[in-house]
Amino acid sequence: MTLSETQYQCTAGETFDSVALEVYGDEKYACELMAANPLFCTVPMFVGGELLELPVVDIPDEDEAEDDPEEAVTPDEAPWKE
């Protein structure tokens, strides 16, 4: 899924992490939000009313995000156990 660029109006108490979770479904996209909004990078918590630019982010589908169980390493196969 790809989200198109748009704006997001923050509410009081939100952070880049919480906006990323709300908009993209995962806090890991906070870095992309910060890169798109450099004027707010020093703001630890929004006071409310700030307009953030939402960058286009490629979000993998749930099927793509899941690991292949056949390729997973079990605890008995871990390299440090050799």
Contacts in CASP RR format, 6 or more apart in sequence:
PFRMAT RR
TARGET T0000
AUTHOR 0000-0000-0000
METHOD contacts of the structure
MODEL  1
MTLSETQYQCTAGETFDSVALEVYGDEKYACELMAANPLFCTVPMFVGGE
LLELPVVDIPDEDEAEDDPEEAVTPDEAPWKE
1 58 0 8 1.000
1 59 0 8 1.000
1 61 0 8 1.000
2 56 0 8 1.000
2 57 0 8 1.000
2 58 0 8 1.000
2 59 0 8 1.000
3 23 0 8 1.000
3 24 0 8 1.000
3 54 0 8 1.000
3 56 0 8 1.000
3 57 0 8 1.000
3 59 0 8 1.000
4 56 0 8 1.000
5 53 0 8 1.000
5 54 0 8 1.000
5 55 0 8 1.000
5 56 0 8 1.000
6 54 0 8 1.000
7 51 0 8 1.000
7 52 0 8 1.000
7 53 0 8 1.000
7 54 0 8 1.000
8 19 0 8 1.000
8 23 0 8 1.000
8 51 0 8 1.000
8 52 0 8 1.000
8 54 0 8 1.000
9 48 0 8 1.000
9 49 0 8 1.000
9 50 0 8 1.000
9 51 0 8 1.000
9 52 0 8 1.000
10 19 0 8 1.000
10 46 0 8 1.000
10 48 0 8 1.000
10 49 0 8 1.000
10 50 0 8 1.000
10 51 0 8 1.000
10 52 0 8 1.000
11 46 0 8 1.000
11 48 0 8 1.000
11 49 0 8 1.000
12 46 0 8 1.000
12 47 0 8 1.000
12 48 0 8 1.000
13 45 0 8 1.000
13 46 0 8 1.000
13 47 0 8 1.000
13 48 0 8 1.000
14 22 0 8 1.000
14 45 0 8 1.000
14 46 0 8 1.000
14 48 0 8 1.000
15 30 0 8 1.000
15 44 0 8 1.000
15 45 0 8 1.000
15 46 0 8 1.000
16 30 0 8 1.000
16 33 0 8 1.000
16 34 0 8 1.000
16 40 0 8 1.000
17 27 0 8 1.000
17 30 0 8 1.000
18 27 0 8 1.000
19 30 0 8 1.000
19 33 0 8 1.000
19 52 0 8 1.000
20 26 0 8 1.000
20 27 0 8 1.000
20 28 0 8 1.000
20 29 0 8 1.000
20 30 0 8 1.000
20 32 0 8 1.000
20 33 0 8 1.000
21 27 0 8 1.000
23 29 0 8 1.000
23 33 0 8 1.000
23 54 0 8 1.000
24 57 0 8 1.000
24 59 0 8 1.000
25 59 0 8 1.000
26 59 0 8 1.000
29 57 0 8 1.000
32 55 0 8 1.000
32 57 0 8 1.000
33 52 0 8 1.000
33 54 0 8 1.000
33 55 0 8 1.000
34 40 0 8 1.000
34 41 0 8 1.000
35 55 0 8 1.000
36 52 0 8 1.000
36 53 0 8 1.000
36 54 0 8 1.000
36 55 0 8 1.000
37 52 0 8 1.000
37 53 0 8 1.000
40 46 0 8 1.000
40 50 0 8 1.000
40 52 0 8 1.000
43 50 0 8 1.000
73 79 0 8 1.000
75 81 0 8 1.000
END
